[in-house]
Amino acid sequence: MKTLICYFSGTGNTKKVVEYFGEQFKANGCDTTIISIDKEIEIDFTQYDSIGIAYPIHAFNAPSNVVAFCKKLPKLKEKKQLYIIKTSGEPLKINNISSTKIRHILKRKGFILNNEYHYVMPYNMIFRHSNAMAYRMWDTAQKLISVDCKEILAKKKVKLSFFPFPNLISWIMRIEHWGGRLNGTKYSVNEKCIHCGMCYRNCPTQNIKVDEDGNFHFGKKCLMCMRCSFFCPTDAFKIGFFNSWKVNGRYNFNDPDNHEQKSHKNFCKNSYKKYFKRSEEKISSNS
């Protein structure tokens, strides 16, 4: 069996999940190709038995570049098994609607959704999860993925639970697509900037330009993926109207020596509890 995973990752969580999927697929004898959609590429879908689309959830939707990517895909002559992989910082049930738009698009193109999975990974905005929580999230995701890839290979249908009025809510929340572009024009850098160039080289939409005098210019193509501000080595970014939500710096996904106090210990407390409980039950039943 041959599978292809096309993914977008803002600050690395989705990429981390997708790469582990690749390892698990290969361990189970599945020839796996992984492609980032940051750059336009030609894909021959005829050589693959199944296709995966992976993305981080933006305001209960797929990011606008993922939607655009799906729209550009050719209509298949032969139907293909589709699985969707998504990541977000919280396990709210409303996140299940995030694939609503792309599912409709891909169905018209001949992709048949068979599996859909949501993995909770640490925030790159809103607030910073503790290292202990980041470790728990990633440890849980790895154990789930080892089970989930076998479900995909076995063509076992797995769908996420229904959330009321998905089309309406998804449509309303897609305000983030143009809102993000507006907010992106309000980005700025301060005197801490060392002009390393990391931000504009890595921007997935080339939205950041620097003139000959070293002045930054932010266009109208921002995805709010947070790649620029999250990885800035000197924390020099201001992210417009959402600067109070800024998170800077990579997470350490290793098991921490000391489990520090959570800064937002009551945030979505019951949802996290249910997510880890469901995950542990699934992992145990398949061990």
N, C-alpha and C positions, 0 to 999 in steps of 0.2 A: 504494500500500500504506500502511496505517496501523498503527502499533504503539504500545503502551502499556508503559511501564516503571514498575513499582511497587517502591519501594526503601525500605530502612532503612539509615541510616548513623550510626554512633556518633560518630566524630570527623572525618568528612569524606572518608575514603578511598573508600568505596563511592560516595558522592555525586559525587566527582571523576570516577570511572570512568564512572558512569552519564551524567553531563552530556557527557562526551566521546563516549560512544556516541550520544547525542542529536545532537551536531554531525555525526558521521559518517553517521548515518542520513539526516539532512536533506540532507547533501551528495550522497547517493545517491538523492535524490528520494522519500524515505520520510517521510510526515507522522508526527511523533513527539510523544507526550505523556509527560511525566515527572511522577510523583506520589509524594510522600513518604507513608509509612504512619504517620508519627508521630501523625497525627490521623485519626479515623474519617471516611471519605468514602464517598459512593455512587458506584459506577462502573458505567457502561453498557458491558459488554464486547462487545455486539453490533456496535458501530461500529469495532472493531479487528480486524485480520487476524491479529495475533500479540501475545502478551503476554510481557513479561519480568518476572522476579522477581529482585531484587538485594539482597544482604546481606553483612555481614562475618561470617566464620566465628567462632563461639564454641565452643571446646572440641570441635572436629570436628562441630559441628552448626549449624543455623540458629538465630539468637536466638529466644527464646521468643515475643517479640511478632510475629516473622515467621511462626512456626508458627500462632499464634492468628489472624493475618490470613488465612492460607490456609484455615484451618478455617471462617472466616466467609464466604468467597467463595461465591456461588451456584453451583448446578449448571448448567452450560451446556446450552442447547438444541442448540447447534451446536458441534462440537469446534473448539478453537483451538490453533494452533501455540504452544508454550511454549519459552522459552529462559531459562536460569538463569545469572546473573552473580554471582560471589562473590569476595571479597577476603580475604586473610589476610597475616600477616607472614612466613610461611615456606612454601616449595613442597613440603611433605611430601605424599606420595601419600595418606596417610590422610585428608587434607582432602577427598578426592574423595567421602567418605561423608557429608559435611555436609548434602547435600540429600536424604538417604534418606527422612526423615520427610515433608518437604513434597512430594516427588515422589509418594509414595503417596497423600497427601491430594488433590493436584491432579489426578492421574490419575482418581480416582473422580469428580471434578467435571467431567471432559470436556476437560482440558488434555492435549495430546500433546507430551511433551518431545522436542524436535528438536535443541536445542543446549545445551551447558553449558560455561562457561568460568570459569577461576580465574586471577585476577591477583594477583601478589605486590606488596603495598604495605607501607610501614613500620609497625612496631609502635606501638600506643598504650598498651601495657603490656608487661611482661616486661623489655625493655631498649630503649634509644633507638638506632635505626639512625643511621649517619653521614649527613651531608647528601649525600655522594657516592653512597651506596647508595640513598638516597631518590630522588635524581635519576635514577639508573640504572633503578630500579624503575618510576618514572613514565614515563620515556622509552620503556622497553620496552613498558609497558602501552599507551601511545598507538599505537605502531606495530602492536601485535597487534590492537587494537580496530579499526583501519582495515581490517584483513583480516577480522576476525571478523564485523563488521557485514555485510560482503558475503556471507559464508557464510550468515548468517541470512536475508538478503533472497533469496538463491538457494535457500533451503530445503535446503541441504546439511547432512546430519546429522553432528553432531559431539558425541561423548560422551567423558567422561573415563574413564581406564583403571580397570579393576576393582580393588577392594581386598577381600581375603577377609573374610567374615562381616560385611558392612556393617550389616545390621539389628541384630545383637547388639552390635557395638561402638558404633554410634550410640545405641542404647538405654542402654547403660552410661554413655556420656559425657554423656547428657542430665542427669546428676546436677548439672551446672553450672547448669541452669535454677533448681532450688530452692536449690542451694548459693550461687548469686549473690544470691538474695534474702536468704539468711541473712547472707552477708558484707556485704551492703549496709546492714544494721542496725548494723554495726560502723564505718561511715564516721564521720569527724569532721573538724572544721576547727580550726585553731590560731589563735594571736594574729595571724598574718599576714593573716587575712581582712579585707578592706576593705568587706564587705557591699555589693558591687556588684550582687548579685542575678543574675548571669549563670548560675550553676549551677542554681538552682531554676526560673528562667524557661525554661531550655533542656532540663531533664530530660524525656526522652520519656515517662516514666511518672508524672510529677509526684510522684516519690518523696521529694523534698526539701521540707521545710516550715520556715519561720522564724517564730517567735512574736513577740509585741510587744516582748519584751525582747531580741530579736536572737539568741535561742538556736536552734540548728539541730536538726531532728528528721528522722531518716532512717527511712523505712517499710520495708515488706517486698515492694516491687515492683521492686527494683533489677535491671537487666539486665546490670550490669557492662559497660556500653558505654563507660565511661571519659570520657564527655563532660564531666562536672563537673570531674574532677581534671585532665584533659588541658588544658582551656582556662582553668583558674583563673589569673588574671593575676598572682597573688602566690604560687602554688604552696602554698596553705594547706591542701590536703586530705591526709588520711590515708585510705587505701582498705582498711581492715580488715586481714584476715589476709594480704593481698597487697601490703602497703605497700612491701615491698622491690622489687616489680616496677613501681612507679609510674613513668610517663613524663609529663612536663609540658611543654607548649609546642608550637606548630605547627612543622611541618617546612618547610624551604625547599626547594622542588622544582626550583629553578634550578641550573644547572651550577655547582658551587662553584669558587672560584678556587684554593683549595688542598684537596687530597684528604687530609683528616685520617685518622689511624689509627683503624681500627675497634676498638670496645671489646670486641666478641665475634667476633673474626675467624675463629674455628674453629667457630662455632655453625652447624650444618646446612650446613657448607661445601660438601660434595659435592652436596647437594640444590639449593642456589643455583646452583652451577656447571652442573648438568644443566638447570635451568629456563632460565637465560639462553642456554644452547647450543641447546635445543629452540626457544626463542623466536626466536633469530637465524636458525635454519634455516627456520622457517615464514615469517618476514618476508622473507627472501631469495628463497624459492621463489615468493612472491606479488608480488614487486616488478616 
